[in-house]
Amino acid sequence: MIRLLLATRNPHKLAEVRAILGTTVTCESLQAYPRAPEVIEDAGSFAGNATKKAVALVAWLASISDTEHGAQVMHPSYVLADDSGLEVDALDGAPGVHSARFAALDSGGSGNSSDTDNNVKLLRLLADVPWERRTARFRCVLALTPVREVPARGSSPVCYADEIELATELFEGSCEGMIGFAPRGQAGFGYDPLFTPTGHEQTFAESGEETKNRLSHRANALAKLKARLARANS
């Protein structure tokens, strides 16, 4: 069976990925690898950030022994990294790649902001924007990178990283919708209480996991990934 290491410590993302991919693969998060390095997401695109995370984690896995990572699990077949965020047309595509740290940008902080702070900032910036101009989309890019063996002694780390990156496959998904005037719903995370997908009346935070996992940007990208993994398993 294909084993995926999801490049996140976010339990919501892990649950979402497991629900969509089903039992055809085994998926673990970085909770199983407590010594895994933090990767700074400073690329200018979702694809760049996702690829950077996947490549860095594959290189780290290749550099350690089975007893060094602090978890009694087999190495994965692939690292799966994602970067995703909200693009609001009235804000020229912001928050975009800064979605998780949108509010923190105001203070110069380097870490992520709370969901509440991000939503408060978004509503403040859109305070005078009428409904018809509150169009937006969630966008997700997945990077699937095979876990490689340790490179031969004397090999260039840069060349090895380039080799890993060339082996990375990307899968993109998006979901169009509108940004509401106030949060609605208790489920979901991130901007879900503000985002109503096109053709629906409930926000992602109101609609429940089953609906979101059918419509979301991550669901669309994961559907493409699932088809790719099914071919690998056949």
N, C-alpha and C positions, 0 to 999 in steps of 0.2 A: 504493500500500500504506500502511496505517496505521502511523505511527511512534510508539512509546511511549518516553518517558523515565521510567525507574524511579527513584524518589526514594530511592536507597540507593547506598552504595559497597560493600555486602556482596556478594561474588562468589557466595556460596551462594544468596542470594535471587535474583540475576539468573539463575543457571543453572536454578533451580526454575521461575521464571516462563517462561523460554524453553522449557523442556521441556513445560510444560503448555499454553501458548498455541500452540506449534508454529510453522509457517512462515507463518501467515496474517498475522502482524504482524512488524515489526522492532522490537526492544527493546534499548535501551542503558541503561546505568546512569550515575550521576554521575561515574564515572571518565572519561567523555567530556567532562565539563564541570568541569574542575578548579577554576574560579573560582566555582562555584555556592556560595551561602551555606549555612552550617549553620543548621538550623531547630531551635529548642529545643522539645522535645516536652513541654509542660507542661499540656496539656489533661487533663481528668479522665476521658476516655473514649477508646477506640480510634478511634471515629469522629471525635472532635475532633482528635486528633493527626494522623490520616491527612489530614483536610481541611486542617489548618493547613499541613502540609508541601506538599501539592499546590498550594494557593493561593499560598503564598510563592514557590514555584519558577516558577509560571506568571507571576507578577508580575515576577520577576527576568528571565525570558526576554523578556518584552515590553519591558523597559527597556534591552536591549542590542542592538547590531548583530550581524550574522552574523560579524564579525571580532573581536568583543570577548570571546567566551567561551572562547577558547583551544583550540578544537577545530574541525577542518575537517569538520563534519557539518551536515546540514540540521537546522533546528529541528524538533522533534517535533510530531505532531498533538495529542498529549495528554501530560500528566504523570500518571503512575500512582504514587500513594503508598500505603503500607500501614502500619498499626500492628497489631501482634499480640502475643499473650502467653499466658501460662498462668494459668488460674484454678483454684485448689485449694479445694474446698469446706470442708475442715477448717480452712483459714486465712481463711475468710470472703471468698474470691475473690482473695486475694493469690497471687502477686505482681501479677497484673493488668497495668495500664499501666506498672508498674515492673519488668516481667520482665527487661529487658536490664540494669538497674542494681540488681537486687535486693540483692546483697551490698554494693554501694557505699553503700546507704542507711544502713548501720550506721556508716560513717565520715563521713558527710556529703558524700561526693564527688559531683561533678556528672556525671562520665563513666560510661560503661557498665562493668560488671564482666566478668571473664572467665567463660566458660561453667563452668569448674571451680568457681570461687568461688560462683557462683549455685546450682549443684547441691549443693555442700556445705552451704550455708545452708538450702536447701529440705529436705534430708535431716535436718539437725539439728532443724528446727522440727517435722518429722513423726516424730521418733524414737519417740515413745510412741503414735503413732496406728496402730490395727490396720488390716489390709488392707481390710476392708469399708468403712472410712471414708476411704480414700485416693482418693476419686473426684475427677476433675479434667477440665478440657477446655482445649484450645487454641482460641483465638478470633482471628479475623482480620477486619479491615475494610479494604477497598480504596477509595480515593478516586480517581476518574477525572475529570480536569479538562481541558477543551479549552484549547489554547494560543491566546490572543487577540492581536489587534494592539495596538500601543501606543495608549493612550487619547489623545484629543485634548488639545492643550495647554490647560492651565488646569483640566483635570478633577481632581476630588478623588481622591487616592490611596485614601482610605478607601472612597469610593463604588465605585471600580474594584475593590478587593479584595472588596467585598460582591457585586459583579456576578459576579466569578469564582466566588465561593463558591456563589452561586445556581445556577451552571451545573454544579457538581460532582455527580456521581452516585456513590452508595455501594453496595458489594457486600459482603455479610457471609457468613462461613463458620465452622463450628466442628467440632470433633472430640472426642467424649467418650472418656474412658479412665481409667486408674488410674496412680498414682505408685508405682513400685517402691521396694524397700528399699536398692537399690544400683544404680549405673550398669551397663548392659549394652549392648555393641555399640560399634563404632568409627566408624560412619558418622554422617551428620547433623550437627547443631549445636544449640546452646542446650540445652534440656531433653530433647532426643530420647533420650538414654540412660536416662532415668528414666520415660518415658511409654510405656505400653502401650495402644494403642487398643482400645476395646470390641470383643469378638469375636475378638481375636487374642492370641497368646501371646508374640510378639516385640515388643520396643520399636521405636520408629521408627529408632533407631540400629542395630538388628539386621536390620530388614526390607528395607533397600535402597531406593534412589531410586524405583524403579518403583512399589513398594507405597505408599510415603509420598506420592508424587505423585497417587495415586488416592484416598487416604483423608484427607489432612491438611486442616486448617482453611483453609490458603491455597489448596489444590487446590479445595475446595468454593467458595470465593469466586471463584477464577479461572475456574471452570467457568461461573459466572453472567456474569462479565465476557466470557468468550470468546463466549458466545451473543449478548451485546450487540454486540460488535465484528463478529460475523458478519453481523448485521442491517445494520450500518453499511456493510459491504463489499459487500452484495448490491445 
